[in-house]
Amino acid sequence: MTSLSYGQKLELTPERPWKKSKLSCLNSAQNRVGLRATAGEETAHVLSRRGSVLSKGRILKADHFPSCRNVHLPLQLQSAPNIRHLNDRNIFGVGQPNADGYLDVLEQIEDSSVVWISLREEPFIFVNGHPYCVKAWKDPFDNIERTGISAAQVQADEESLRLEILAEAKNNGGKILLHGETVPEGDSSVAAMGEVYCYWEDISQHSVVCYHTLCEQLTAECPQNDNKSVKFYRVPVTDEHAFQEQDFDALRGILSSTPIGSTLIFNCQMGRGRATTGMVVASMLWEVLEHKPLPSIVSLTSTTPCQRQFSAVVELAQLLGGNCVEPVNTCVDMCSAMQNIREAVLVRREKAAKYAGRGAQRKEAKELSVARHYLERYMYLVLYQAYLFETRTSTSSSCFVDWMAAHPNRTAVYTLISGMTLDEYCPSRSSSYDSEGFSTVASFEHNE
């Protein structure tokens, strides 16, 4: 088995032949002209869908698209985009692998115990070995939000989706209509939007596989083939949103039952937002669960805390007491290879300001909405750090949900989150669109 060290540059691994399909995330639409569906076929087909999951106006869009990969990450696997891990601990983040990608990732890990946590809320499925997600036809770049849904319900929906795909293919000569995305023109940034197109794919009963089925196969096969124990979990989280209070408790419950020294892997669709947040939470729990101090690191930010702090976070810290912000910032900076959760608020706010200057009100509103969700995500990490500080020496088994419900400043905290602004805190100045010192690009992009 090959050990994967941080900083090692891997060559893109070829996919196993038996999994190879006609779709490659690296190909453009022009390479598959013969598979393309006409506009009329697309309209009639999408609007005639009658499933409970793959319903009218819903499409199956490829999780892997040309701009989904951060090519600057030191680790590269073709089958599993955006893989990275922390230098001094066994915590990984990764985008959604294809069917081969799970084994490709596991082959890089020497530890005998692995816990893999999917944070995807949206239903997805493997077609000919490639992951596809259910999306709205008219909103193909955003995930369908189902905040609060249970892992059991997501699994049931994906099993229904599998049956609906097979039924649809039976009525279409063994073919299913899928959607992909072209290479963005003039924009090489991660998650830049291309053009969505549709095409027909041949499938069989055995080439449509649910996530939970694949996990069951891997759980059974890994100990036999690789002497590795792998456990899969799913904690559904809405894309681009804060973790809910029960999500923190779910993650701690999983990690508390994991043997010390195990490798932890977090994935979402692109491996950017939710996976990074999972890595941050695991880092925050490191001292608690591994009984090791969190190492101090040099901040990765380029400006002083005063310049980069948000007024809402300052107010929250005052309500909580103690220094809960800096430990969170340490973990955020450690896990920032794909996204810095704190800096992401500023990036989205700056994009909103640029769209406002162009009179693009809808795009401005969307960027502001995402920025607020990002700030709420950051604030909940601060709240969770306060909970960890307060309960680490307590004999109480209070969970985060109960701690929040019983907090003396509960009303003030929720009121602050509900009415928060994107203003930065600095004694000398404060402005909603003050972006001095920040360098961002106002490109429109996928959420994850």
C-alpha positions in Angstrom: 0.0 0.0 0.0 1.3 3.5 -0.8 1.5 6.0 2.0 0.3 9.5 1.0 2.3 12.3 2.6 1.2 15.9 2.6 2.8 17.8 -0.3 3.2 14.7 -2.5 2.0 15.3 -6.0 0.1 12.4 -7.4 -0.4 11.6 -11.0 -4.1 11.3 -12.1 -5.1 7.7 -11.7 -6.8 6.0 -14.6 -10.3 4.6 -13.9 -10.8 0.9 -13.8 -12.0 -0.3 -17.2 -15.1 -2.0 -15.9 -16.3 1.2 -14.4 -15.6 3.4 -17.4 -18.6 5.1 -18.9 -19.2 7.4 -21.8 -19.1 10.4 -19.5 -15.9 11.9 -18.4 -15.8 15.1 -16.3 -12.8 16.3 -18.4 -14.6 16.1 -21.8 -16.5 18.9 -23.3 -19.9 18.6 -24.9 -18.4 18.6 -28.4 -16.7 15.2 -27.7 -20.1 13.6 -27.3 -22.2 15.0 -30.1 -23.6 11.6 -30.9 -25.1 11.3 -27.4 -26.6 14.7 -27.2 -30.4 15.1 -26.8 -32.3 17.7 -28.8 -33.9 20.7 -27.0 -37.3 19.2 -27.8 -36.4 15.8 -26.3 -35.1 17.5 -23.2 -38.2 19.6 -22.7 -40.6 16.8 -23.3 -38.7 14.3 -21.2 -38.0 16.5 -18.1 -41.5 17.9 -18.0 -43.1 14.4 -18.3 -41.2 12.9 -15.3 -43.6 11.7 -12.6 -41.4 10.2 -9.9 -41.5 11.1 -6.3 -37.8 12.1 -6.4 -37.1 12.4 -10.1 -40.2 14.4 -10.5 -41.5 16.9 -13.1 -38.9 19.6 -13.7 -36.0 17.6 -12.1 -32.8 16.5 -13.8 -29.9 14.2 -13.0 -26.8 16.4 -13.2 -23.2 15.1 -13.0 -21.5 15.8 -9.7 -18.2 16.0 -11.6 -17.9 19.0 -13.9 -14.9 20.7 -15.6 -14.3 23.4 -12.9 -15.0 21.2 -9.9 -11.4 20.5 -9.2 -8.9 22.7 -7.4 -5.8 21.8 -9.4 -3.5 23.6 -7.0 -4.1 21.2 -4.2 -0.9 19.1 -3.6 -2.9 15.8 -3.7 -4.7 14.8 -6.9 -6.9 11.8 -7.6 -8.9 11.8 -10.8 -11.7 9.7 -9.2 -12.0 11.8 -6.1 -11.6 15.6 -6.5 -10.2 18.0 -4.0 -8.7 15.5 -1.6 -6.5 17.0 1.1 -5.6 16.3 4.7 -4.2 18.0 7.8 -0.5 17.8 8.4 -0.4 16.5 11.9 -3.6 14.4 12.1 -5.6 11.9 10.2 -8.4 14.2 9.0 -9.2 14.3 5.3 -11.7 16.3 3.2 -12.7 15.3 -0.3 -15.3 15.9 -3.0 -17.8 13.3 -4.0 -15.8 10.3 -5.4 -17.0 8.2 -8.3 -17.6 4.5 -7.5 -13.9 3.7 -7.9 -12.8 6.8 -6.0 -13.7 5.4 -2.6 -11.1 2.6 -3.0 -8.6 5.0 -4.6 -8.8 7.2 -1.4 -8.7 4.3 1.0 -5.6 2.9 -0.8 -3.7 6.1 0.3 -4.4 5.5 4.0 -2.3 3.2 6.2 -4.5 3.2 9.3 -6.5 0.1 9.8 -9.5 2.0 11.1 -11.3 4.6 8.9 -14.5 6.5 9.5 -16.0 8.2 6.3 -18.8 10.8 6.9 -20.9 12.0 4.0 -22.4 15.4 4.7 -24.6 15.4 1.6 -28.3 16.2 2.1 -29.3 16.1 -1.5 -30.2 12.7 -3.1 -27.6 11.4 -5.5 -26.9 8.1 -7.2 -24.2 6.3 -9.3 -24.9 5.7 -12.9 -22.3 3.7 -14.7 -19.9 4.4 -11.9 -20.3 8.2 -11.9 -22.3 10.2 -9.3 -25.3 12.2 -10.4 -27.4 14.5 -8.2 -31.1 15.5 -8.5 -31.5 19.2 -9.3 -34.1 21.6 -10.5 -34.0 21.9 -14.3 -34.3 25.7 -14.2 -31.8 26.0 -11.3 -29.1 23.4 -12.2 -26.2 25.0 -10.3 -27.8 24.9 -6.8 -28.8 21.9 -4.7 -32.3 21.3 -3.6 -32.6 22.3 0.1 -34.2 19.8 2.5 -32.9 21.2 5.8 -33.6 18.9 8.7 -34.1 15.7 6.7 -32.8 12.5 8.3 -30.2 10.2 6.9 -32.8 7.4 6.8 -35.1 9.5 4.7 -32.3 10.5 2.3 -31.5 6.8 1.9 -35.1 5.9 1.2 -35.3 8.7 -1.4 -32.2 7.4 -3.2 -33.6 3.9 -3.3 -36.8 5.4 -4.8 -34.6 7.3 -7.3 -32.9 4.1 -8.4 -36.3 2.5 -9.2 -37.5 5.6 -11.0 -34.4 5.7 -13.2 -34.7 2.0 -14.1 -38.4 2.5 -14.9 -37.7 5.6 -17.0 -34.9 3.7 -18.9 -37.3 0.8 -19.6 -39.6 3.1 -21.4 -36.8 4.7 -23.4 -35.0 1.7 -24.9 -32.6 1.3 -22.0 -31.5 4.9 -22.0 -31.7 7.6 -19.3 -31.5 11.4 -19.9 -28.6 12.9 -18.0 -27.1 16.4 -17.7 -23.5 17.6 -17.8 -21.6 20.9 -18.0 -19.2 22.3 -20.5 -15.9 24.0 -19.7 -16.5 27.6 -18.6 -15.4 30.2 -21.2 -12.9 32.8 -19.9 -13.0 31.7 -16.3 -10.6 29.2 -14.8 -11.7 29.6 -11.2 -12.9 26.7 -9.1 -16.6 26.1 -9.5 -17.0 28.5 -12.3 -20.2 27.9 -14.3 -20.2 26.4 -17.7 -23.2 25.6 -20.0 -25.5 22.8 -19.1 -26.4 20.3 -21.8 -28.2 16.9 -21.9 -27.4 13.6 -23.4 -28.6 10.0 -23.4 -26.7 7.2 -21.5 -27.2 3.5 -21.8 -27.8 1.8 -18.5 -28.6 -1.6 -17.1 -30.2 -2.8 -13.9 -26.8 -3.3 -12.4 -25.3 0.0 -13.5 -27.5 2.1 -11.2 -26.2 1.9 -7.7 -27.3 3.7 -4.5 -24.7 5.3 -2.1 -25.8 3.0 0.8 -25.4 -0.1 -1.4 -21.9 0.9 -2.4 -21.0 1.6 1.3 -22.3 -1.8 2.3 -20.1 -3.5 -0.3 -17.0 -1.5 0.7 -17.6 -2.2 4.4 -17.8 -5.9 3.7 -14.9 -6.1 1.2 -12.2 -3.8 2.8 -11.4 -6.1 5.8 -11.0 -9.1 3.5 -8.9 -7.4 0.8 -7.0 -4.7 2.8 -7.2 -5.5 6.5 -9.0 -2.2 6.9 -12.1 -1.5 8.9 -14.2 1.2 7.2 -17.4 2.6 8.7 -19.6 4.9 6.7 -22.0 7.5 8.2 -24.2 10.2 6.8 -25.1 13.5 8.5 -27.3 15.4 6.0 -26.4 19.1 5.9 -27.9 21.8 3.6 -25.4 23.1 1.1 -23.9 26.5 1.9 -25.7 26.6 5.3 -24.5 26.4 8.9 -24.6 23.1 10.6 -27.7 22.7 12.7 -27.2 22.2 16.5 -28.1 18.5 16.2 -25.5 18.1 13.5 -22.7 19.0 15.9 -24.1 16.4 18.3 -24.3 13.8 15.6 -20.7 14.3 14.6 -19.5 14.2 18.2 -21.5 11.0 18.7 -19.8 9.4 15.7 -16.3 10.5 16.6 -16.7 9.6 20.3 -17.3 6.0 19.3 -14.3 6.0 16.9 -11.0 4.4 18.1 -8.3 6.9 18.9 -6.0 7.2 16.0 -8.6 6.4 13.3 -8.6 8.3 10.0 -11.6 10.6 9.5 -12.8 11.5 6.0 -15.5 14.1 5.3 -17.1 14.6 1.9 -19.7 16.7 0.3 -20.3 17.3 -3.4 -17.2 19.4 -4.2 -15.5 18.9 -0.9 -15.4 22.6 -0.3 -18.0 23.9 2.2 -19.6 21.1 4.2 -16.5 18.9 4.1 -14.3 21.8 5.3 -16.8 22.5 8.1 -16.7 18.8 9.1 -12.9 19.0 9.2 -13.0 22.1 11.4 -15.4 20.5 13.8 -13.2 17.4 14.0 -10.2 19.6 14.7 -12.1 21.4 17.5 -12.9 18.1 19.0 -9.3 16.9 18.7 -8.2 17.9 22.2 -11.5 16.6 23.7 -11.5 13.2 22.0 -7.8 12.5 21.3 -6.6 13.9 24.6 -4.0 15.9 22.8 -3.5 19.7 22.8 -4.4 21.6 19.7 -1.1 22.9 18.2 -0.7 26.6 17.7 -0.1 27.7 14.2 0.7 30.9 12.3 -2.4 32.5 11.1 -3.0 32.1 7.3 -4.7 35.4 7.0 -3.0 38.4 5.6 -4.4 41.2 7.8 -4.9 41.8 11.5 -7.8 40.4 13.5 -9.2 43.9 13.9 -9.5 44.3 10.1 -11.0 40.9 9.6 -13.4 40.5 12.5 -17.2 40.8 12.1 -19.3 43.0 14.4 -21.7 40.1 14.9 -18.9 37.8 16.1 -17.6 40.5 18.5 -21.1 40.8 20.0 -21.4 37.0 20.2 -18.1 36.7 22.0 -19.2 39.3 24.5 -22.4 37.3 25.1 -20.5 34.1 25.6 -17.5 35.4 27.6 -14.0 33.9 27.4 -11.9 33.6 24.3 -13.9 31.3 22.0 -13.0 33.0 18.7 -9.2 32.5 18.4 -9.4 28.7 18.9 -12.0 28.5 16.1 -9.8 30.7 13.9 -6.9 28.4 14.5 -8.9 25.4 13.3 -10.4 27.3 10.4 -7.0 28.3 9.2 -5.7 24.7 9.5 -8.5 23.4 7.3 -8.5 26.2 4.7 -6.9 24.4 1.7 -10.3 24.4 -0.2 -12.1 27.2 1.7 -11.4 29.4 4.6 -14.7 29.6 6.4 -14.1 33.0 7.8 -12.6 34.5 4.6 -15.4 33.1 2.5 -17.8 35.6 4.1 -15.7 38.4 2.8 -15.3 36.9 -0.6 -19.1 36.6 -1.1 -19.7 40.1 0.4 -17.2 41.6 -2.1 -18.8 39.8 -5.0 -22.2 41.2 -3.9 -20.7 44.7 -3.9 -19.3 44.2 -7.4 -22.7 43.0 -8.7 -24.4 46.0 -7.0 -22.1 48.3 -8.9 -23.1 46.6 -12.2 -26.8 46.9 -11.3 -27.1 43.0 -11.2 -29.6 43.0 -8.3 -30.5 39.3 -8.4 -26.8 38.2 -8.4 -26.1 40.7 -5.6 -29.0 39.4 -3.5 -27.8 35.8 -4.0 -24.2 36.6 -3.0 -25.4 38.5 0.1 -27.6 35.5 1.1 -24.7 33.1 0.8 -22.5 35.5 2.8 -25.0 35.6 5.6 -25.3 31.8 5.7 -21.5 31.7 5.8 -21.3 34.1 8.7 -24.0 32.1 10.5 -21.9 29.0 9.9 -18.8 30.7 11.4 -20.8 32.0 14.4 -22.1 28.5 15.2 -18.5 27.3 15.3 -17.8 30.0 17.9 -20.9 28.8 19.8 -19.8 25.2 19.7 -16.3 26.2 20.9 -17.9 27.9 23.9 -19.9 24.7 24.6 -16.7 22.7 24.4 -14.9 25.0 26.8 -17.7 25.0 29.3 -18.4 21.3 29.3 -14.9 19.8 29.0 -14.4 19.7 32.8 -18.0 19.1 33.6 -19.4 15.8 34.7 -22.6 16.6 32.9 -23.4 14.8 29.7 -25.2 17.8 28.2 -25.3 17.8 24.4 -25.0 21.0 22.4 -28.7 21.2 21.6 -29.5 21.1 25.4 -26.7 23.5 26.2 -28.0 26.0 23.7 -31.6 25.6 25.1 -30.4 26.3 28.6 -27.9 29.1 27.9 -28.7 32.2 30.0 -28.2 34.4 26.9 -30.1 32.2 24.6 -32.6 34.8 23.4 -29.9 37.4 22.8 -27.8 34.9 20.9 -30.6 33.9 18.5 -31.7 37.5 18.1 -28.1 38.4 17.1 -27.9 35.6 14.6 -31.3 36.5 13.1 -30.5 40.2 12.7 -26.7 40.0 12.0 -25.1 42.2 9.4 -22.0 41.6 7.3 -20.3 44.7 8.9 -16.7 44.3 10.1 -15.8 45.4 13.6 -13.1 48.1 13.9 -13.3 51.0 16.3 -12.5 53.6 13.7 -14.8 52.5 10.9 -17.6 50.1 9.9 -19.3 49.6 6.6 -21.5 46.9 5.0 -19.5 47.0 1.8 -16.1 48.0 3.1 -13.8 45.7 1.1 -10.5 47.6 1.5 -7.6 45.2 1.4 -9.5 42.2 -0.1 -8.8 40.8 -3.5 -11.6 38.8 -5.0 -13.1 38.0 -8.4 -16.7 38.6 -9.1 -17.4 35.4 -11.0 -20.6 33.5 -10.6 -20.1 30.0 -9.4 -21.6 26.8 -8.1 -22.6 26.8 -4.4 -20.3 23.8 -3.5 
